[in-house]
Amino acid sequence: MARLKPLEQSEMTPRMASLAEKIKFDPGYFTGLGIFAHSQEFVEPMWNAYVEMFDGGLLDSRLKELVRLKIAQNNDCFM
């Protein structure tokens, strides 16, 4: 059981709230970002880099996600 409640977007900095808005479609990432938002000064730059890693580059972001899932499966990281 989580001990921290995710912050509402209204409690986040404007930049952090815009990051949350971009991932609102995915409940897992959205909730995680809401929990990480308790340390916004640390999370904002890290999350921006994470998003850029998946959005930028030569490969499509959907392919990158499939590769990430396959690596997790190969390393028994699924619950």
Gaussian input, Z-matrix of N, CA and C with variables (Angstrom, degrees):
# hf/3-21g

backbone

0 1
 N
 C     1     B1
 C     2     B2     1     A1
 N     3     B3     2     A2     1     D1
 C     4     B4     3     A3     2     D2
 C     5     B5     4     A4     3     D3
 N     6     B6     5     A5     4     D4
 C     7     B7     6     A6     5     D5
 C     8     B8     7     A7     6     D6
 N     9     B9     8     A8     7     D7
 C    10    B10     9     A9     8     D8
 C    11    B11    10    A10     9     D9
 N    12    B12    11    A11    10    D10
 C    13    B13    12    A12    11    D11
 C    14    B14    13    A13    12    D12
 N    15    B15    14    A14    13    D13
 C    16    B16    15    A15    14    D14
 C    17    B17    16    A16    15    D15
 N    18    B18    17    A17    16    D16
 C    19    B19    18    A18    17    D17
 C    20    B20    19    A19    18    D18
 N    21    B21    20    A20    19    D19
 C    22    B22    21    A21    20    D20
 C    23    B23    22    A22    21    D21
 N    24    B24    23    A23    22    D22
 C    25    B25    24    A24    23    D23
 C    26    B26    25    A25    24    D24
 N    27    B27    26    A26    25    D25
 C    28    B28    27    A27    26    D26
 C    29    B29    28    A28    27    D27
 N    30    B30    29    A29    28    D28
 C    31    B31    30    A30    29    D29
 C    32    B32    31    A31    30    D30
 N    33    B33    32    A32    31    D31
 C    34    B34    33    A33    32    D32
 C    35    B35    34    A34    33    D33
 N    36    B36    35    A35    34    D34
 C    37    B37    36    A36    35    D35
 C    38    B38    37    A37    36    D36
 N    39    B39    38    A38    37    D37
 C    40    B40    39    A39    38    D38
 C    41    B41    40    A40    39    D39
 N    42    B42    41    A41    40    D40
 C    43    B43    42    A42    41    D41
 C    44    B44    43    A43    42    D42
 N    45    B45    44    A44    43    D43
 C    46    B46    45    A45    44    D44
 C    47    B47    46    A46    45    D45
 N    48    B48    47    A47    46    D46
 C    49    B49    48    A48    47    D47
 C    50    B50    49    A49    48    D48
 N    51    B51    50    A50    49    D49
 C    52    B52    51    A51    50    D50
 C    53    B53    52    A52    51    D51
 N    54    B54    53    A53    52    D52
 C    55    B55    54    A54    53    D53
 C    56    B56    55    A55    54    D54
 N    57    B57    56    A56    55    D55
 C    58    B58    57    A57    56    D56
 C    59    B59    58    A58    57    D57
 N    60    B60    59    A59    58    D58
 C    61    B61    60    A60    59    D59
 C    62    B62    61    A61    60    D60
 N    63    B63    62    A62    61    D61
 C    64    B64    63    A63    62    D62
 C    65    B65    64    A64    63    D63
 N    66    B66    65    A65    64    D64
 C    67    B67    66    A66    65    D65
 C    68    B68    67    A67    66    D66
 N    69    B69    68    A68    67    D67
 C    70    B70    69    A69    68    D68
 C    71    B71    70    A70    69    D69
 N    72    B72    71    A71    70    D70
 C    73    B73    72    A72    71    D71
 C    74    B74    73    A73    72    D72
 N    75    B75    74    A74    73    D73
 C    76    B76    75    A75    74    D74
 C    77    B77    76    A76    75    D75
 N    78    B78    77    A77    76    D76
 C    79    B79    78    A78    77    D77
 C    80    B80    79    A79    78    D78
 N    81    B81    80    A80    79    D79
 C    82    B82    81    A81    80    D80
 C    83    B83    82    A82    81    D81
 N    84    B84    83    A83    82    D82
 C    85    B85    84    A84    83    D83
 C    86    B86    85    A85    84    D84
 N    87    B87    86    A86    85    D85
 C    88    B88    87    A87    86    D86
 C    89    B89    88    A88    87    D87
 N    90    B90    89    A89    88    D88
 C    91    B91    90    A90    89    D89
 C    92    B92    91    A91    90    D90
 N    93    B93    92    A92    91    D91
 C    94    B94    93    A93    92    D92
 C    95    B95    94    A94    93    D93
 N    96    B96    95    A95    94    D94
 C    97    B97    96    A96    95    D95
 C    98    B98    97    A97    96    D96
 N    99    B99    98    A98    97    D97
 C   100   B100    99    A99    98    D98
 C   101   B101   100   A100    99    D99
 N   102   B102   101   A101   100   D100
 C   103   B103   102   A102   101   D101
 C   104   B104   103   A103   102   D102
 N   105   B105   104   A104   103   D103
 C   106   B106   105   A105   104   D104
 C   107   B107   106   A106   105   D105
 N   108   B108   107   A107   106   D106
 C   109   B109   108   A108   107   D107
 C   110   B110   109   A109   108   D108
 N   111   B111   110   A110   109   D109
 C   112   B112   111   A111   110   D110
 C   113   B113   112   A112   111   D111
 N   114   B114   113   A113   112   D112
 C   115   B115   114   A114   113   D113
 C   116   B116   115   A115   114   D114
 N   117   B117   116   A116   115   D115
 C   118   B118   117   A117   116   D116
 C   119   B119   118   A118   117   D117
 N   120   B120   119   A119   118   D118
 C   121   B121   120   A120   119   D119
 C   122   B122   121   A121   120   D120
 N   123   B123   122   A122   121   D121
 C   124   B124   123   A123   122   D122
 C   125   B125   124   A124   123   D123
 N   126   B126   125   A125   124   D124
 C   127   B127   126   A126   125   D125
 C   128   B128   127   A127   126   D126
 N   129   B129   128   A128   127   D127
 C   130   B130   129   A129   128   D128
 C   131   B131   130   A130   129   D129
 N   132   B132   131   A131   130   D130
 C   133   B133   132   A132   131   D131
 C   134   B134   133   A133   132   D132
 N   135   B135   134   A134   133   D133
 C   136   B136   135   A135   134   D134
 C   137   B137   136   A136   135   D135
 N   138   B138   137   A137   136   D136
 C   139   B139   138   A138   137   D137
 C   140   B140   139   A139   138   D138
 N   141   B141   140   A140   139   D139
 C   142   B142   141   A141   140   D140
 C   143   B143   142   A142   141   D141
 N   144   B144   143   A143   142   D142
 C   145   B145   144   A144   143   D143
 C   146   B146   145   A145   144   D144
 N   147   B147   146   A146   145   D145
 C   148   B148   147   A147   146   D146
 C   149   B149   148   A148   147   D147
 N   150   B150   149   A149   148   D148
 C   151   B151   150   A150   149   D149
 C   152   B152   151   A151   150   D150
 N   153   B153   152   A152   151   D151
 C   154   B154   153   A153   152   D152
 C   155   B155   154   A154   153   D153
 N   156   B156   155   A155   154   D154
 C   157   B157   156   A156   155   D155
 C   158   B158   157   A157   156   D156
 N   159   B159   158   A158   157   D157
 C   160   B160   159   A159   158   D158
 C   161   B161   160   A160   159   D159
 N   162   B162   161   A161   160   D160
 C   163   B163   162   A162   161   D161
 C   164   B164   163   A163   162   D162
 N   165   B165   164   A164   163   D163
 C   166   B166   165   A165   164   D164
 C   167   B167   166   A166   165   D165
 N   168   B168   167   A167   166   D166
 C   169   B169   168   A168   167   D167
 C   170   B170   169   A169   168   D168
 N   171   B171   170   A170   169   D169
 C   172   B172   171   A171   170   D170
 C   173   B173   172   A172   171   D171
 N   174   B174   173   A173   172   D172
 C   175   B175   174   A174   173   D173
 C   176   B176   175   A175   174   D174
 N   177   B177   176   A176   175   D175
 C   178   B178   177   A177   176   D176
 C   179   B179   178   A178   177   D177
 N   180   B180   179   A179   178   D178
 C   181   B181   180   A180   179   D179
 C   182   B182   181   A181   180   D180
 N   183   B183   182   A182   181   D181
 C   184   B184   183   A183   182   D182
 C   185   B185   184   A184   183   D183
 N   186   B186   185   A185   184   D184
 C   187   B187   186   A186   185   D185
 C   188   B188   187   A187   186   D186
 N   189   B189   188   A188   187   D187
 C   190   B190   189   A189   188   D188
 C   191   B191   190   A190   189   D189
 N   192   B192   191   A191   190   D190
 C   193   B193   192   A192   191   D191
 C   194   B194   193   A193   192   D192
 N   195   B195   194   A194   193   D193
 C   196   B196   195   A195   194   D194
 C   197   B197   196   A196   195   D195
 N   198   B198   197   A197   196   D196
 C   199   B199   198   A198   197   D197
 C   200   B200   199   A199   198   D198
 N   201   B201   200   A200   199   D199
 C   202   B202   201   A201   200   D200
 C   203   B203   202   A202   201   D201
 N   204   B204   203   A203   202   D202
 C   205   B205   204   A204   203   D203
 C   206   B206   205   A205   204   D204
 N   207   B207   206   A206   205   D205
 C   208   B208   207   A207   206   D206
 C   209   B209   208   A208   207   D207
 N   210   B210   209   A209   208   D208
 C   211   B211   210   A210   209   D209
 C   212   B212   211   A211   210   D210
 N   213   B213   212   A212   211   D211
 C   214   B214   213   A213   212   D212
 C   215   B215   214   A214   213   D213
 N   216   B216   215   A215   214   D214
 C   217   B217   216   A216   215   D215
 C   218   B218   217   A217   216   D216
 N   219   B219   218   A218   217   D217
 C   220   B220   219   A219   218   D218
 C   221   B221   220   A220   219   D219
 N   222   B222   221   A221   220   D220
 C   223   B223   222   A222   221   D221
 C   224   B224   223   A223   222   D222
 N   225   B225   224   A224   223   D223
 C   226   B226   225   A225   224   D224
 C   227   B227   226   A226   225   D225
 N   228   B228   227   A227   226   D226
 C   229   B229   228   A228   227   D227
 C   230   B230   229   A229   228   D228
 N   231   B231   230   A230   229   D229
 C   232   B232   231   A231   230   D230
 C   233   B233   232   A232   231   D231
 N   234   B234   233   A233   232   D232
 C   235   B235   234   A234   233   D233
 C   236   B236   235   A235   234   D234

   B1=1.4421
   B2=1.5277
   B3=1.3014
   B4=1.4569
   B5=1.5202
   B6=1.3128
   B7=1.4531
   B8=1.5245
   B9=1.3146
   B10=1.4587
   B11=1.5173
   B12=1.3015
   B13=1.4566
   B14=1.5154
   B15=1.3201
   B16=1.4650
   B17=1.5267
   B18=1.3346
   B19=1.4623
   B20=1.5158
   B21=1.3086
   B22=1.4593
   B23=1.5271
   B24=1.3205
   B25=1.4562
   B26=1.5268
   B27=1.3074
   B28=1.4679
   B29=1.5300
   B30=1.3344
   B31=1.4637
   B32=1.5292
   B33=1.3239
   B34=1.4635
   B35=1.5208
   B36=1.3254
   B37=1.4537
   B38=1.5314
   B39=1.3216
   B40=1.4679
   B41=1.5369
   B42=1.3236
   B43=1.4700
   B44=1.5207
   B45=1.3348
   B46=1.4602
   B47=1.5255
   B48=1.3226
   B49=1.4666
   B50=1.5241
   B51=1.3440
   B52=1.4670
   B53=1.5258
   B54=1.3335
   B55=1.4730
   B56=1.5225
   B57=1.3167
   B58=1.4602
   B59=1.5269
   B60=1.3152
   B61=1.4670
   B62=1.5258
   B63=1.3357
   B64=1.4691
   B65=1.5276
   B66=1.3315
   B67=1.4700
   B68=1.5182
   B69=1.3147
   B70=1.4648
   B71=1.5340
   B72=1.3293
   B73=1.4617
   B74=1.5214
   B75=1.3450
   B76=1.4622
   B77=1.5287
   B78=1.3327
   B79=1.4672
   B80=1.5299
   B81=1.3176
   B82=1.4640
   B83=1.5146
   B84=1.3223
   B85=1.4581
   B86=1.5284
   B87=1.3154
   B88=1.4691
   B89=1.5279
   B90=1.3298
   B91=1.4625
   B92=1.5183
   B93=1.3277
   B94=1.4680
   B95=1.5138
   B96=1.3103
   B97=1.4601
   B98=1.5273
   B99=1.3193
   B100=1.4659
   B101=1.5195
   B102=1.3237
   B103=1.4688
   B104=1.5221
   B105=1.3366
   B106=1.4648
   B107=1.5227
   B108=1.3198
   B109=1.4657
   B110=1.5236
   B111=1.3202
   B112=1.4636
   B113=1.5240
   B114=1.3320
   B115=1.4731
   B116=1.5221
   B117=1.3113
   B118=1.4599
   B119=1.5212
   B120=1.3234
   B121=1.4609
   B122=1.5342
   B123=1.3153
   B124=1.4581
   B125=1.5247
   B126=1.3198
   B127=1.4517
   B128=1.5251
   B129=1.3287
   B130=1.4681
   B131=1.5290
   B132=1.3373
   B133=1.4742
   B134=1.5328
   B135=1.3349
   B136=1.4605
   B137=1.5246
   B138=1.3350
   B139=1.4617
   B140=1.5223
   B141=1.3418
   B142=1.4654
   B143=1.5221
   B144=1.3227
   B145=1.4660
   B146=1.5238
   B147=1.3250
   B148=1.4666
   B149=1.5270
   B150=1.3310
   B151=1.4624
   B152=1.5280
   B153=1.3278
   B154=1.4644
   B155=1.5264
   B156=1.3313
   B157=1.4585
   B158=1.5324
   B159=1.3274
   B160=1.4570
   B161=1.5224
   B162=1.3185
   B163=1.4645
   B164=1.5154
   B165=1.3141
   B166=1.4652
   B167=1.5171
   B168=1.3113
   B169=1.4596
   B170=1.5092
   B171=1.3136
   B172=1.4597
   B173=1.5279
   B174=1.3151
   B175=1.4653
   B176=1.5228
   B177=1.3126
   B178=1.4537
   B179=1.5283
   B180=1.3347
   B181=1.4643
   B182=1.5287
   B183=1.3328
   B184=1.4763
   B185=1.5269
   B186=1.3294
   B187=1.4627
   B188=1.5274
   B189=1.3251
   B190=1.4692
   B191=1.5203
   B192=1.3259
   B193=1.4620
   B194=1.5266
   B195=1.3193
   B196=1.4700
   B197=1.5264
   B198=1.3188
   B199=1.4648
   B200=1.5335
   B201=1.3338
   B202=1.4634
   B203=1.5310
   B204=1.3342
   B205=1.4677
   B206=1.5231
   B207=1.3357
   B208=1.4628
   B209=1.5231
   B210=1.3183
   B211=1.4702
   B212=1.5228
   B213=1.3241
   B214=1.4652
   B215=1.5280
   B216=1.3304
   B217=1.4686
   B218=1.5313
   B219=1.3330
   B220=1.4564
   B221=1.5288
   B222=1.3324
   B223=1.4608
   B224=1.5262
   B225=1.3370
   B226=1.4677
   B227=1.5250
   B228=1.3234
   B229=1.4727
   B230=1.5248
   B231=1.3223
   B232=1.4613
   B233=1.4988
   B234=1.3212
   B235=1.4609
   B236=1.5086
   A1=109.00
   A2=116.36
   A3=121.19
   A4=111.01
   A5=115.81
   A6=120.77
   A7=112.01
   A8=116.72
   A9=121.52
   A10=109.27
   A11=115.48
   A12=119.27
   A13=108.15
   A14=117.74
   A15=119.15
   A16=110.01
   A17=115.25
   A18=119.30
   A19=109.88
   A20=115.88
   A21=121.52
   A22=107.56
   A23=116.64
   A24=120.15
   A25=111.24
   A26=117.21
   A27=120.72
   A28=111.96
   A29=118.15
   A30=122.56
   A31=112.08
   A32=116.73
   A33=121.63
   A34=110.94
   A35=115.12
   A36=119.27
   A37=107.55
   A38=117.71
   A39=119.31
   A40=113.36
   A41=117.44
   A42=119.79
   A43=111.47
   A44=116.13
   A45=120.22
   A46=110.40
   A47=116.69
   A48=120.84
   A49=110.75
   A50=117.50
   A51=119.61
   A52=110.70
   A53=117.61
   A54=120.21
   A55=109.80
   A56=116.37
   A57=120.85
   A58=110.44
   A59=116.36
   A60=120.56
   A61=111.19
   A62=116.71
   A63=121.35
   A64=112.61
   A65=116.86
   A66=119.46
   A67=112.52
   A68=116.94
   A69=121.69
   A70=112.23
   A71=117.72
   A72=122.17
   A73=112.91
   A74=117.86
   A75=121.69
   A76=109.37
   A77=117.67
   A78=120.35
   A79=114.00
   A80=117.97
   A81=120.50
   A82=112.47
   A83=116.28
   A84=120.55
   A85=110.89
   A86=116.62
   A87=121.06
   A88=110.42
   A89=117.29
   A90=120.96
   A91=110.55
   A92=116.23
   A93=120.16
   A94=111.77
   A95=116.28
   A96=119.89
   A97=110.32
   A98=117.17
   A99=120.53
   A100=112.39
   A101=116.91
   A102=121.07
   A103=109.97
   A104=116.79
   A105=119.96
   A106=111.66
   A107=117.69
   A108=122.23
   A109=112.80
   A110=117.36
   A111=119.27
   A112=110.87
   A113=117.50
   A114=123.29
   A115=108.80
   A116=116.65
   A117=121.77
   A118=113.25
   A119=118.33
   A120=120.27
   A121=111.52
   A122=117.62
   A123=122.08
   A124=111.16
   A125=116.71
   A126=121.78
   A127=113.39
   A128=118.35
   A129=120.59
   A130=112.87
   A131=119.35
   A132=118.43
   A133=112.44
   A134=116.72
   A135=120.10
   A136=110.55
   A137=116.24
   A138=120.10
   A139=111.04
   A140=117.43
   A141=120.57
   A142=110.37
   A143=117.10
   A144=121.02
   A145=110.44
   A146=117.00
   A147=121.80
   A148=110.50
   A149=116.33
   A150=120.74
   A151=110.55
   A152=117.09
   A153=120.83
   A154=111.48
   A155=115.95
   A156=120.28
   A157=110.35
   A158=116.85
   A159=119.22
   A160=113.12
   A161=117.75
   A162=120.10
   A163=112.97
   A164=117.88
   A165=121.55
   A166=112.02
   A167=115.49
   A168=120.95
   A169=113.43
   A170=114.95
   A171=121.69
   A172=113.43
   A173=117.28
   A174=120.90
   A175=111.26
   A176=115.78
   A177=122.30
   A178=109.63
   A179=117.24
   A180=121.11
   A181=112.31
   A182=117.54
   A183=119.78
   A184=110.68
   A185=116.73
   A186=120.31
   A187=110.02
   A188=117.04
   A189=120.32
   A190=110.74
   A191=117.03
   A192=120.45
   A193=110.73
   A194=117.54
   A195=120.16
   A196=111.19
   A197=117.10
   A198=121.36
   A199=109.48
   A200=116.39
   A201=120.51
   A202=110.93
   A203=116.53
   A204=120.72
   A205=111.39
   A206=116.99
   A207=120.56
   A208=110.93
   A209=117.06
   A210=120.29
   A211=109.99
   A212=116.76
   A213=120.36
   A214=110.82
   A215=115.94
   A216=119.37
   A217=110.30
   A218=117.43
   A219=120.67
   A220=112.77
   A221=116.50
   A222=121.05
   A223=112.81
   A224=116.08
   A225=122.16
   A226=112.47
   A227=116.22
   A228=121.23
   A229=112.80
   A230=117.55
   A231=119.74
   A232=109.32
   A233=116.09
   A234=120.21
   A235=109.79
   D1=132.34
   D2=-178.63
   D3=-68.71
   D4=142.30
   D5=177.93
   D6=-96.82
   D7=-19.81
   D8=177.67
   D9=-106.13
   D10=137.04
   D11=173.91
   D12=-88.73
   D13=140.51
   D14=176.17
   D15=-61.54
   D16=140.41
   D17=175.45
   D18=-72.20
   D19=146.08
   D20=173.04
   D21=-74.10
   D22=155.12
   D23=178.88
   D24=-59.64
   D25=-30.55
   D26=179.52
   D27=-67.85
   D28=-19.32
   D29=179.25
   D30=-91.99
   D31=-6.75
   D32=-177.10
   D33=-92.36
   D34=159.86
   D35=172.33
   D36=-64.41
   D37=158.68
   D38=179.81
   D39=-56.42
   D40=-40.53
   D41=179.24
   D42=-66.01
   D43=-41.23
   D44=179.54
   D45=-66.96
   D46=-39.97
   D47=178.73
   D48=-63.76
   D49=-36.44
   D50=178.08
   D51=-69.17
   D52=-33.58
   D53=174.37
   D54=-63.98
   D55=-44.00
   D56=-179.58
   D57=-63.02
   D58=-38.25
   D59=179.87
   D60=-61.81
   D61=-36.30
   D62=-178.81
   D63=-66.68
   D64=-27.33
   D65=-175.89
   D66=-113.01
   D67=15.57
   D68=-177.80
   D69=-58.07
   D70=-27.17
   D71=-178.39
   D72=-67.65
   D73=-19.62
   D74=-177.28
   D75=-112.00
   D76=104.48
   D77=-174.90
   D78=-58.45
   D79=-36.08
   D80=-179.30
   D81=-64.51
   D82=-51.38
   D83=178.62
   D84=-65.89
   D85=-40.03
   D86=-177.79
   D87=-62.69
   D88=-46.18
   D89=178.75
   D90=-65.71
   D91=-42.38
   D92=178.53
   D93=-59.70
   D94=-44.43
   D95=179.11
   D96=-64.46
   D97=-37.45
   D98=177.17
   D99=-62.41
   D100=-35.74
   D101=176.92
   D102=-74.27
   D103=-45.04
   D104=178.15
   D105=-61.65
   D106=-24.46
   D107=-176.46
   D108=-63.69
   D109=-10.85
   D110=174.47
   D111=-63.47
   D112=-21.63
   D113=176.40
   D114=-123.08
   D115=61.81
   D116=-171.85
   D117=-60.07
   D118=-34.80
   D119=-178.75
   D120=-64.37
   D121=-26.02
   D122=176.79
   D123=-88.37
   D124=-41.42
   D125=-170.81
   D126=-75.22
   D127=-37.65
   D128=-176.85
   D129=-52.90
   D130=-54.58
   D131=-179.25
   D132=-65.59
   D133=-37.83
   D134=-179.96
   D135=-64.80
   D136=-46.01
   D137=-177.69
   D138=-67.27
   D139=-38.58
   D140=176.52
   D141=-58.94
   D142=-43.82
   D143=178.92
   D144=-64.34
   D145=-39.66
   D146=179.82
   D147=-63.55
   D148=-45.10
   D149=179.85
   D150=-65.21
   D151=-43.14
   D152=178.72
   D153=-61.69
   D154=-36.99
   D155=179.84
   D156=-61.51
   D157=-40.08
   D158=-178.33
   D159=-84.89
   D160=-29.34
   D161=-179.28
   D162=-85.36
   D163=-30.70
   D164=-176.28
   D165=-93.10
   D166=-178.75
   D167=175.34
   D168=93.03
   D169=-176.69
   D170=-175.65
   D171=-83.59
   D172=-28.99
   D173=-177.00
   D174=-89.60
   D175=147.14
   D176=176.91
   D177=-65.33
   D178=142.59
   D179=-178.01
   D180=-61.63
   D181=-30.54
   D182=177.93
   D183=-66.27
   D184=-39.36
   D185=177.69
   D186=-66.11
   D187=-41.40
   D188=178.06
   D189=-59.77
   D190=-40.31
   D191=179.58
   D192=-66.17
   D193=-40.45
   D194=177.01
   D195=-62.73
   D196=-40.18
   D197=177.87
   D198=-64.17
   D199=-44.12
   D200=179.13
   D201=-59.66
   D202=-42.31
   D203=179.13
   D204=-66.05
   D205=-39.84
   D206=179.44
   D207=-65.78
   D208=-40.08
   D209=177.32
   D210=-63.05
   D211=-43.36
   D212=178.05
   D213=-61.61
   D214=-41.59
   D215=179.33
   D216=-64.71
   D217=-43.88
   D218=-179.91
   D219=-63.16
   D220=-26.03
   D221=-179.45
   D222=-100.96
   D223=15.41
   D224=179.65
   D225=53.39
   D226=43.98
   D227=179.89
   D228=-94.91
   D229=5.52
   D230=178.58
   D231=-87.83
   D232=148.15
   D233=178.45
   D234=-95.98

